[in-house]
Amino acid sequence: MTQIAENKSRASEKESMENVLFQIKGEAKISGSDHANQFPIFKISPQGRIIYANRSAYPLLKEWNCYASNIIPQDVLSQFPSLTNLLADETVEISSHIHKFYLSVVGFPAGGYIGIYGYKTELRSIQNEQINN
């Protein structure tokens, strides 16, 4: 596959996933229910404590050396302030040494938590990143 075709494929896939996330966020906001979307990979308190995590969250939490009921490290919270913002509604890309994580961060003020929804995880290709930059 050529580089152009691969980039178009990635852009199309990302757009499709963003559309799904837009629908999920919309349903959660419309219903106003704390449990409107039951599938976050983890939930964070406004103080940065992980109050829920499922298996899908483990690779990212492992990168942060953080686990359920721990507080996310301050350097991570400083780099991604939306993780503790009850009014958050954005998509973030977090790169680690091995992975790239594409996450949607959605605040639920009525529930007192921030839901983190993973929609894509990929292995980082350092060689490809060096070529593209």
C-alpha positions in Angstrom: 0.0 0.0 0.0 1.4 3.4 -0.9 2.0 6.0 1.8 -0.8 8.2 0.4 -3.3 5.4 0.4 -2.3 4.4 3.9 -2.7 8.0 5.1 -6.2 8.2 3.5 -7.2 4.9 5.1 -6.0 6.2 8.5 -7.9 9.5 8.0 -11.0 7.7 7.0 -10.8 5.3 10.0 -10.2 8.1 12.4 -13.2 10.1 11.0 -15.4 7.0 11.3 -14.4 6.5 14.9 -14.9 10.2 15.7 -18.4 9.9 14.3 -19.1 7.0 16.6 -17.7 9.0 19.6 -19.8 12.0 18.6 -22.9 9.8 18.8 -21.9 8.3 22.1 -21.2 11.7 23.6 -24.5 13.1 22.3 -26.5 10.2 23.7 -24.8 10.7 27.1 -25.4 14.4 27.2 -29.0 14.1 26.0 -30.0 11.5 28.5 -28.3 13.4 31.4 -27.8 10.0 33.1 -24.7 9.2 35.1 -24.9 5.8 33.5 -25.8 6.8 30.0 -22.6 5.5 28.6 -21.5 2.4 30.5 -18.4 1.7 28.5 -15.6 4.0 29.5 -12.2 2.3 29.8 -11.7 4.3 33.0 -13.3 7.0 35.1 -11.4 9.7 36.9 -12.4 11.9 39.8 -11.8 15.7 39.5 -8.9 15.2 41.9 -7.2 12.8 39.4 -8.0 9.5 41.2 -9.0 6.5 39.1 -12.3 5.4 40.3 -13.0 2.7 37.7 -10.9 0.9 35.1 -11.5 -2.1 32.9 -9.0 -4.3 31.0 -8.7 -1.9 28.1 -7.2 0.7 30.3 -4.4 -1.4 31.6 -1.8 -0.7 28.8 -2.1 3.1 29.3 -2.2 2.9 33.1 0.8 0.6 33.0 2.6 3.3 31.0 1.8 5.8 33.7 2.7 3.3 36.5 -0.8 3.8 37.8 -3.6 1.4 38.6 -7.2 1.5 39.8 -7.8 3.6 42.9 -4.4 5.4 42.4 -4.0 9.1 41.5 -2.7 9.7 38.0 0.8 11.1 38.2 1.0 14.9 38.3 3.2 15.1 35.1 0.4 13.4 33.2 -2.3 15.6 34.7 -0.3 18.7 33.8 0.2 17.5 30.2 -3.5 16.6 29.8 -5.6 18.9 32.1 -8.9 17.7 30.5 -8.5 14.4 32.4 -9.7 16.1 35.5 -12.1 18.6 34.0 -15.8 17.8 34.7 -16.8 19.9 31.7 -14.4 18.1 29.3 -15.5 17.1 25.9 -12.5 16.5 23.7 -10.4 13.9 21.9 -6.8 13.5 22.9 -3.9 11.5 21.5 -1.4 10.1 24.1 1.8 8.6 22.9 4.0 6.4 25.0 7.2 4.6 24.2 5.3 1.7 22.6 1.7 2.8 22.0 -0.4 5.6 20.7 -3.8 5.9 22.5 -6.7 7.9 21.0 -9.1 8.8 23.7 -12.3 10.7 24.1 -12.5 12.6 27.4 -16.0 13.4 28.5 -17.0 15.1 31.8 -20.1 14.1 33.7 -20.7 16.8 36.3 -23.8 15.2 37.7 -21.9 12.0 38.2 -18.8 13.7 39.6 -16.4 11.9 37.2 -14.7 12.2 33.9 -15.2 9.2 31.5 -12.3 8.2 29.3 -13.3 6.3 26.2 -10.6 4.6 24.1 -11.4 4.2 20.4 -8.0 3.2 19.1 -4.7 1.9 20.3 -1.9 1.3 17.9 1.8 0.3 18.3 4.0 3.3 17.6 6.2 2.9 14.6 9.3 5.0 15.4 10.7 4.4 12.0 7.5 5.7 10.2 7.3 8.7 12.5 10.9 9.7 11.7 10.2 9.4 8.0 7.0 11.5 8.2 8.7 14.2 10.2 
